[in-house]
Amino acid sequence: MKLSHIILLGSAIILSPLSSRAEDNSTRNERNFIVEGNELYRNKQYADAEVAYRKALEIDAMNEIAQFNLAAALLRQGTATGENEKQASQILGKLASDAENMAIAEKAYYNLGNIAFNGQDYAKSIELYKNALRRNPDNDKARENLRLAQKRLEEQQNQDQNQDKNQDQKDDKKQDQNKDQNKDNNQDQNKDQNKDQDKNQDQQQQPQDQKQQPQQPQQQSGISKENAEKILKAMENEENATRQRVNAERQKNGAPARRQVTNPW
């Protein structure tokens, strides 16, 4: 998050008055391009200012003022891809370590600190602000931004710790849930195994129980009362006929006849 006082640079570096030494045409043109770029920069025409600074660097690629102002113009434009910021960071990094002018090195560190701060890399921005203050202890903006970066870093660390703590609690809770689930699964599995064992035991015991059960007598096919009487009547008639033949034989042979019995049973 960008804040109003976390700025890249209020204005481009303005050249000092010309020295008394004579200038050749190339030096004059180089100075004029920088002056033109500074005017465009102040009018917030950063893309046009970039063109002017690059023209100055075509004359003298080692011009530290033109390099720094070019980086400032690139940062003011900004792009969705971040290419301008990448180029500006490379220029400022080189100036911070190699610039002969300590004022330029100081401002390079300061702007690098702002870039890191805006990227929420507070630890890096703290070191960059400290480097700016080492080259200029009177840089109040660098000191103010340093304190703010230290505060943001502390808040960030506390937030990370809370997130880690919450994540640990979530992990512990998840582990407990997994343990409970595994326990329930094991109990269900044991129940199923016990059921299967009981079922197997029942199947094994079932034939023995069947053998121990007494055999039920098979029901005989029934005979109706009417048929039974017919059968008895036929048997009785046949018995009477037999007796009559026997008696007839006996009479024929001179033996006394036997008295007929009506009911042979």
C-alpha positions as CSV (number, residue, x, y, z in Angstrom):
1,M,0.0,0.0,0.0
2,K,1.4,3.3,-1.1
3,L,1.3,6.2,1.4
4,S,1.5,9.9,0.6
5,H,4.8,10.4,2.3
6,I,6.3,7.2,0.8
7,I,7.4,9.0,-2.4
8,L,10.0,8.2,-5.0
9,L,11.3,11.7,-5.4
10,G,9.7,15.1,-5.2
11,S,11.5,16.4,-8.2
12,A,14.3,15.4,-10.5
13,I,17.8,16.6,-9.5
14,I,18.4,20.1,-10.8
15,L,21.7,20.9,-12.3
16,S,24.0,23.4,-10.5
17,P,24.9,26.6,-12.2
18,L,27.4,26.3,-14.9
19,S,31.1,26.5,-14.0
20,S,33.4,29.1,-15.5
21,R,35.1,26.5,-17.6
22,A,34.3,26.5,-21.3
23,E,31.9,23.9,-22.7
24,D,32.1,22.1,-26.0
25,N,29.0,21.5,-28.1
26,S,28.4,17.9,-26.8
27,T,28.6,18.9,-23.2
28,R,26.2,21.9,-23.9
29,N,23.8,19.6,-25.6
30,E,24.0,17.0,-22.8
31,R,23.2,19.7,-20.2
32,N,20.3,21.1,-22.4
33,F,18.7,17.6,-22.6
34,I,18.9,17.3,-18.8
35,V,17.4,20.7,-18.3
36,E,14.6,19.9,-20.8
37,G,13.9,16.6,-19.1
38,N,13.7,18.3,-15.7
39,E,11.1,20.8,-17.0
40,L,9.1,18.0,-18.5
41,Y,9.4,16.0,-15.2
42,R,8.1,19.0,-13.2
43,N,5.1,19.2,-15.6
44,K,4.4,15.5,-15.0
45,Q,5.2,14.6,-18.6
46,Y,7.3,11.6,-17.4
47,A,7.4,9.7,-20.7
48,D,8.7,12.9,-22.6
49,A,11.2,13.5,-19.7
50,E,12.5,9.9,-20.1
51,V,13.2,10.6,-23.8
52,A,15.2,13.7,-23.0
53,Y,17.3,12.0,-20.3
54,R,18.0,9.1,-22.7
55,K,19.3,11.6,-25.3
56,A,21.6,13.1,-22.6
57,L,22.9,9.6,-21.9
58,E,23.6,9.0,-25.6
59,I,26.1,11.8,-25.3
60,D,27.5,10.6,-21.9
61,A,26.4,7.3,-20.7
62,M,28.3,7.8,-17.3
63,N,26.3,11.0,-16.4
64,E,25.1,10.2,-13.0
65,I,22.5,13.0,-12.9
66,A,20.9,11.8,-16.2
67,Q,20.9,8.2,-14.9
68,F,19.2,9.1,-11.7
69,N,16.6,11.4,-13.3
70,L,15.9,8.7,-15.9
71,A,15.2,6.1,-13.1
72,A,12.9,8.7,-11.4
73,A,11.0,9.2,-14.7
74,L,10.6,5.5,-15.2
75,L,9.3,5.0,-11.7
76,R,6.8,7.8,-12.1
77,Q,5.3,6.2,-15.2
78,G,4.8,2.7,-13.9
79,T,3.5,-0.2,-16.0
80,A,1.2,-3.2,-15.4
81,T,4.1,-5.5,-16.3
82,G,6.6,-3.8,-13.9
83,E,9.2,-3.4,-16.6
84,N,9.8,0.3,-15.8
85,E,10.3,-0.5,-12.1
86,K,12.7,-3.2,-13.0
87,Q,14.8,-0.9,-15.2
88,A,14.7,1.8,-12.6
89,S,15.8,-0.5,-9.8
90,Q,18.8,-1.7,-11.9
91,I,19.9,1.9,-12.5
92,L,19.4,3.0,-8.9
93,G,21.3,-0.1,-7.6
94,K,24.3,0.7,-9.7
95,L,24.2,4.3,-8.6
96,A,23.9,3.3,-4.9
97,S,27.0,1.3,-5.0
98,D,29.1,3.1,-7.6
99,A,28.1,6.8,-7.7
100,E,30.9,9.2,-7.0
101,N,28.4,11.8,-5.9
102,M,27.3,10.9,-2.4
103,A,24.1,12.9,-2.7
104,I,23.1,10.8,-5.7
105,A,24.0,7.5,-3.9
106,E,21.9,8.6,-0.9
107,K,18.8,9.4,-3.0
108,A,19.3,6.1,-4.9
109,Y,19.2,4.2,-1.6
110,Y,16.2,6.2,-0.5
111,N,14.2,5.4,-3.6
112,L,15.2,1.7,-3.5
113,G,13.9,1.7,0.0
114,N,10.6,3.1,-1.2
115,I,10.4,0.4,-3.9
116,A,11.0,-2.3,-1.3
117,F,8.5,-0.7,1.1
118,N,5.8,-0.5,-1.6
119,G,6.5,-4.2,-2.3
120,Q,5.9,-5.0,1.4
121,D,9.5,-6.2,1.7
122,Y,9.9,-4.2,4.9
123,A,13.1,-5.9,6.1
124,K,14.9,-4.9,2.9
125,S,13.5,-1.4,2.9
126,I,14.9,-0.9,6.5
127,E,18.4,-1.7,5.4
128,L,18.1,0.6,2.3
129,Y,16.8,3.5,4.5
130,K,19.7,2.9,6.9
131,N,22.2,3.1,4.0
132,A,20.6,6.4,2.9
133,L,20.9,7.8,6.4
134,R,24.6,6.7,6.6
135,R,25.3,8.9,3.6
136,N,23.1,11.8,4.9
137,P,22.0,11.7,8.5
138,D,19.8,14.8,7.9
139,N,17.5,12.9,5.5
140,D,14.3,13.3,7.6
141,K,12.1,11.4,5.1
142,A,14.4,8.4,5.2
143,R,14.3,8.4,9.0
144,E,10.5,8.7,9.0
145,N,10.1,5.9,6.5
146,L,12.6,3.8,8.4
147,R,10.5,4.0,11.6
148,L,7.3,3.2,9.6
149,A,9.0,0.2,7.9
150,Q,10.1,-1.1,11.3
151,K,6.6,-0.8,12.6
152,R,5.2,-2.6,9.5
153,L,7.7,-5.4,9.8
154,E,6.7,-6.0,13.4
155,E,3.0,-6.1,12.4
156,Q,3.8,-8.5,9.6
157,Q,5.8,-10.8,11.8
158,N,3.0,-10.8,14.4
159,Q,0.5,-11.6,11.7
160,D,2.6,-14.4,10.4
161,Q,2.9,-15.8,13.9
162,N,-0.9,-15.7,14.4
163,Q,-1.4,-17.3,11.0
164,D,1.1,-20.1,11.9
165,K,-0.6,-20.5,15.3
166,N,-4.1,-20.7,13.6
167,Q,-2.7,-23.2,11.1
168,D,-1.2,-25.3,13.8
169,Q,-4.5,-25.3,15.6
170,K,-6.3,-26.3,12.4
171,D,-3.7,-29.1,11.8
172,D,-4.2,-30.4,15.3
173,K,-8.0,-30.3,15.0
174,K,-7.7,-32.1,11.7
175,Q,-5.5,-34.7,13.2
176,D,-7.9,-35.2,16.0
177,Q,-10.8,-35.6,13.5
178,N,-8.7,-38.1,11.6
179,K,-8.0,-40.0,14.7
180,D,-11.7,-40.1,15.6
181,Q,-12.6,-41.1,12.1
182,N,-10.0,-43.9,12.1
183,K,-11.3,-45.0,15.5
184,D,-14.9,-45.1,14.2
185,N,-13.8,-46.9,11.1
186,N,-11.9,-49.5,13.2
187,Q,-15.0,-50.0,15.4
188,D,-17.2,-50.4,12.4
189,Q,-14.8,-52.8,10.8
190,N,-14.6,-54.8,14.0
191,K,-18.4,-54.9,14.2
192,D,-18.6,-56.1,10.6
193,Q,-16.0,-58.7,11.3
194,N,-17.9,-59.9,14.4
195,K,-21.1,-60.0,12.4
196,D,-19.3,-62.1,9.8
197,Q,-17.9,-64.4,12.4
198,D,-21.3,-64.9,14.0
199,K,-22.8,-65.5,10.6
200,N,-20.2,-68.2,9.9
201,Q,-20.7,-69.8,13.3
202,D,-24.5,-69.9,12.6
203,Q,-23.9,-71.5,9.2
204,Q,-21.6,-74.1,10.7
205,Q,-24.0,-74.9,13.6
206,Q,-27.1,-75.0,11.4
207,P,-26.6,-78.7,10.1
208,Q,-25.9,-80.0,13.6
209,D,-29.1,-78.4,14.9
210,Q,-31.0,-79.9,12.0
211,K,-29.7,-83.4,12.8
212,Q,-30.6,-83.0,16.5
213,Q,-34.2,-82.0,15.6
214,P,-36.6,-85.1,15.7
215,Q,-37.9,-86.2,12.4
216,Q,-41.6,-85.3,12.0
217,P,-43.7,-88.3,11.0
218,Q,-45.0,-88.1,7.5
219,Q,-48.7,-87.6,7.3
220,Q,-50.4,-90.7,5.8
221,S,-52.8,-90.2,3.0
222,G,-56.3,-90.1,4.5
223,I,-59.3,-92.4,3.6
224,S,-62.8,-91.0,3.6
225,K,-65.4,-92.6,5.9
226,E,-67.6,-93.6,2.9
227,N,-64.7,-95.5,1.2
228,A,-63.9,-97.2,4.5
229,E,-67.5,-98.4,4.9
230,K,-67.5,-99.7,1.4
231,I,-64.3,-101.6,2.0
232,L,-65.7,-103.1,5.2
233,K,-69.0,-104.1,3.6
234,A,-67.2,-105.8,0.7
235,M,-65.0,-107.7,3.2
236,E,-68.1,-108.7,5.2
237,N,-69.9,-109.9,2.0
238,E,-66.9,-111.9,1.0
239,E,-66.7,-113.4,4.5
240,N,-70.3,-114.4,4.4
241,A,-70.0,-115.9,0.9
242,T,-67.0,-117.9,2.1
243,R,-68.9,-119.2,5.2
244,Q,-71.9,-120.2,3.0
245,R,-69.6,-122.3,0.7
246,V,-68.1,-123.9,3.7
247,N,-71.5,-124.8,5.2
248,A,-72.7,-126.1,1.9
249,E,-69.7,-128.4,1.7
250,R,-70.2,-129.7,5.2
251,Q,-73.9,-130.4,4.6
252,K,-73.0,-132.2,1.5
253,N,-70.5,-134.3,3.4
254,G,-73.1,-134.9,6.3
255,A,-71.5,-132.5,8.8
256,P,-73.7,-130.1,10.7
257,A,-73.8,-126.6,9.4
258,R,-72.3,-123.8,11.5
259,R,-74.6,-121.0,12.8
260,Q,-74.1,-117.9,10.7
261,V,-72.6,-114.9,12.5
262,T,-73.9,-111.6,11.3
263,N,-71.0,-109.6,12.6
264,P,-67.7,-111.3,12.1
265,W,-65.7,-108.7,14.1
